[in-house]
Amino acid sequence: MERLRRFGPGAIRTPANVITTLRLVLAIPALFLIVDLGSTWLTVGLWFVLSVTDGLDGWIARRDGTTRAGAFLDPLADKFLAVGGFSALAIRGDISWIPVIVIAGREVLISIYRSIEGRKGISLPARQLGKWKTFIQMAAIGFVLLPLTADLRWLWLSAIWVAVVLTVVSGIDVIVAARRQTAGEN
């Protein structure tokens, strides 16, 4: 028996959307903490909460019913946190700007691509590889912020570059999925 959804697609004030909105609001002080303090338990603790609540809001949304507002806000929060986190680390001088440019560029280009394809009637929902990309990005930033790994520059730089590679691969995955969908219609 299918579970009754508490909220319809047009709902705005849902538990999942509240969590996502809080993630966006708390991202601002988290990014300032990263720039000002870098690797501290406070910074990594807040980063951990912001990262873990991404899965929580998704689980609640699937349980209670997904909404158009959530479909917009959740990826926005993810992108804001990831690009913001990498930018804050670059501002501090912990990482170069190259990962920031690649990650931000992918997010902008894929968002534009999804919009263009959407106008053609091609739906490109989040793919599993994209979800892994977000997880790895958040984890990579967490490695830099974690006091236990602060002196292991090789470790967290490796994590950063794994995140960059996965970011590019997941972007290609979205384009390939769109091409397959287009080929299936012809």
Sequence and secondary structure as in RCSB ss.txt:
>XXXX:A:sequence
MERLRRFGPGAIRTPANVITTLRLVLAIPALFLIVDLGSTWLTVGLWFVLSVTDGLDGWIARRDGTTRAGAFLDP
LADKFLAVGGFSALAIRGDISWIPVIVIAGREVLISIYRSIEGRKGISLPARQLGKWKTFIQMAAIGFVLLPLTA
DLRWLWLSAIWVAVVLTVVSGIDVIVAARRQTAGEN
>XXXX:A:secstr
     SS TT  S HHHHHHHHHHHHHHHHHHHHHHH S HHHHHHHHHHHHHHHHHHHHHHHH   HHHHHHHH
HHHHHHHHHHHHHHHHHTSS HHHHHHHHHHHHHHHHHHHHHHHTT      HHHHHHHHHHHHHHHHHH GGGT
T HHHHHHHHHHHHHHHHHHHHHHHHHHHHHHHHH 
